[in-house]
Amino acid sequence: MPAITGKEYIERIDHLKTNIWVDGKPVEEKLSEHTAFKGIIESQASLYDLQHDKALKDTMTYTSPTSGQQVGISFLQPKTKEDLIKRRKMTQQWALATNGMMGRSPDYMNSVIMALASSADFLRGKENCFPERLIAFYEYARENDLSLTHSFVNPQVNRAQFFWEDTDDEPIAAKVVERNGEGIIVKGARLLATRGGITDEIAVFSAGGIQDKANGFAFSIPSNQKGLKFICRESFVYGDSTFNYPLSSRYEEMDTIVVFDEVIVPWERVFYYDNLLVSNSFATSSSFHPFSMHQALSRQIIKTEFILGIVQSIIDSINIGEYLHVQDKTTEIIVALETLKALVMKSEEEARLDEWGLMRPDQMTLQVATNIFPKVYARFSEIIQQISASGIISIPTENAFESELREDLDHYLQSKSDDSKTRVKLFRLAWDLTMSAFGTREVQYERYFYGDPIKLASQLYFMYEKEPYVERVRNFLEKN
């Protein structure tokens, strides 16, 4: 099967009948018709349809090396710098369709699976590791255009540095409790599966910090696997009106707790297990980090462009461009945008072939970006709130404009450049991005997208080669 259409994606998700719970109740209707998921499923379907736009064929797809059919470029294993640029352009084309608001658009996990499979030789010859299964799954996902969610995080029970969970009979963090002829049996829970339940499969990988080998594994299984349950947080879809909720009605991705109730993972889907060293090192030794960061940064650039557009639209609407503090705040966004663009291009220019023949974007450059965006995104939200002032509060609903109040609203809510309804639509967009439940989740999501910001800063400190500059200082001092 080549790259799928939006209709095919929706039909597959509805057909799964995944065990997914919202507000304490199991979802019994079609997921594509449920209030919490309808908008995001339609938005994702529209992305798949772009793969069949004749004008975008070369941007969105490439010829499969095995089937000869057109498959998504997010699965492309880059061998040249030109391939890296192709991957970025594809990601940004999808991001443009959502203005970067879908943090887990399909290309994210497609990139992850591609990267891990391309580094599968790291697993070769190691105990309880099956690189050929990982490669086979990557090819299966590519040829069937699978949608995937994932989970890397254990439940937040005790965040002490050396916490050891002593609950073997009823584990909290998902772990292997048995191995038999069918596969491994997993019991416990994982967090934070964004879009959990509305994808074909869920991939579960150890991301490091494993102290018990039973908690270390990598596999992918269908979202409707027996014993698998997705428990949703409160939905931030508060209505389907795109006037009232321009972003949350379309892009609310949902986050879920994933419960494994003695789930059997068939052996052909187990990539590694019961190997503490691999569980703690595969993520960092593989090309997972550089490719996931490259994809994310490419999307975040588009999101930053959208935010700049919102800010300037507000400035134009209420005529505040003459104020120096407004110019200063807007320039912060411009500087961030151009910095992110420069970093993604630098990561491509300084890309090198890795030991497995993959053209890997420069990880150090991307690490710098991961230390920038979590900070500036929170600042973007603050800037929008500050320049909007009371305007971001005075935002009547669509129904108000369809009532006898319309004459009052037209008179009192007009602006320098916009009629009342256009102005309110703009400010409701600003509100949904920065002050609604959806908007504040976006801030927290981008703040922790790559992990703990303090740990990220520490990692960059230790990774960055500082000795040449220290040596330069020593040489200077010796001359005096």
Order of alpha helices (4+ residues) and beta strands (2+ residues): alpha-beta-beta-alpha-alpha-beta-beta-alpha-alpha-alpha-beta-beta-beta-beta-beta-beta-alpha-beta-beta-alpha-alpha-alpha-beta-beta-alpha-alpha-alpha-alpha-alpha-alpha-alpha
